Amino acid sequence: MVNLKINKAENIKAAEVNMEGAENVTVRWLISGEDGAPNFAMRLFEVGKGGKTPFHTHSWEHEVYILEGEGKLLFEKEERDFSKDSFIFVPNGKKHSFINTGEDPLKFLCVVPDKQ
């Protein structure tokens, strides 16, 4: 039987992102394999003013939706601006970083394969 999960993001504990290069970033694992989701994980990232995720790469893709704030995506050798309601596809194997360029927190959902 599949578990039903309905909750609010504020009820999920935020964890500091401790990867090298991360600055002022937290993540909340909203849905994952622990909830019975067999394929994907949904995470909520919050990047504080002046913060950024590490410039990194990995073997899985990202599907991202910007909930609040504005920022810049470093993607390989490109830079692209984004803001609330933007969506972003980051292919596997491509270096990327999300940078908060605004005054307010940057919040985005990120869906990835759960079996990373």
C-alpha positions in Angstrom: 0.0 0.0 0.0 1.3 3.5 -0.9 1.5 5.9 2.0 -0.4 9.2 1.6 1.5 12.2 2.9 0.0 15.7 3.3 2.0 18.2 5.3 3.3 21.7 5.2 6.9 22.5 4.4 7.3 24.5 7.6 6.7 21.2 9.6 9.7 19.5 7.9 13.0 20.3 9.6 15.4 22.3 7.5 19.0 21.0 7.3 22.0 23.0 6.5 23.6 22.2 3.2 27.2 21.5 4.1 28.7 20.8 0.7 31.9 22.7 -0.1 30.9 26.0 -1.8 27.4 26.2 -0.3 26.7 29.4 1.5 23.6 30.2 3.6 21.5 27.2 2.1 19.1 24.9 3.8 17.1 21.9 2.4 13.8 20.3 3.5 13.2 16.8 2.1 9.5 17.0 1.5 8.9 13.7 -0.2 11.4 10.8 -0.6 11.8 7.1 -0.6 11.3 7.2 3.2 7.7 8.2 2.4 7.2 5.4 -0.1 8.0 7.4 -3.2 9.7 4.8 -5.4 11.3 7.1 -8.1 11.7 10.8 -7.2 12.4 13.1 -4.2 11.0 16.6 -3.8 13.2 19.0 -1.9 12.7 22.6 -0.9 15.8 24.7 -0.9 16.1 28.1 0.8 19.0 30.3 -0.1 19.4 33.4 2.2 20.5 36.8 1.0 23.9 36.6 -0.6 23.8 32.8 -0.5 24.5 30.2 -3.1 24.5 26.4 -3.8 27.9 24.9 -4.7 29.0 24.9 -8.3 28.8 21.2 -8.9 27.8 18.4 -11.1 26.3 14.9 -10.7 24.8 12.1 -12.8 21.1 12.9 -12.3 18.9 15.7 -13.7 17.0 18.4 -11.8 13.6 19.9 -12.3 13.4 23.2 -10.5 10.5 25.6 -9.8 11.2 29.0 -8.2 8.7 29.8 -5.5 10.1 33.0 -4.2 12.9 35.4 -4.8 15.3 36.0 -7.6 18.7 34.7 -8.6 21.2 33.7 -11.1 21.9 30.2 -12.4 25.5 29.5 -13.2 25.4 26.8 -15.8 28.6 25.5 -17.2 30.1 28.8 -18.7 26.7 30.6 -18.9 24.8 32.8 -16.4 21.0 33.1 -16.6 18.7 35.3 -14.4 15.5 33.8 -13.0 12.7 35.0 -10.7 9.5 33.8 -9.0 7.5 31.3 -11.2 10.5 30.5 -13.4 11.1 26.8 -14.0 14.5 25.3 -14.8 15.7 22.0 -16.2 19.3 21.1 -15.3 20.5 18.1 -17.3 22.7 15.4 -15.7 26.5 15.9 -15.9 26.3 19.8 -16.2 28.0 22.1 -13.6 25.5 24.4 -12.0 24.9 26.7 -9.0 21.9 28.7 -7.8 22.8 32.2 -6.5 20.4 34.5 -4.6 20.8 37.9 -6.1 17.9 39.5 -4.3 17.2 41.1 -1.0 14.7 38.3 0.1 15.2 34.6 0.5 15.3 32.5 -2.6 13.0 29.4 -2.3 12.8 26.7 -4.9 11.4 23.2 -5.3 13.9 20.7 -6.8 12.8 17.2 -8.0 15.5 14.6 -8.5 15.6 10.8 -8.8 15.5 9.4 -5.2 18.1 6.6 -6.0 21.0 9.0 -6.5 
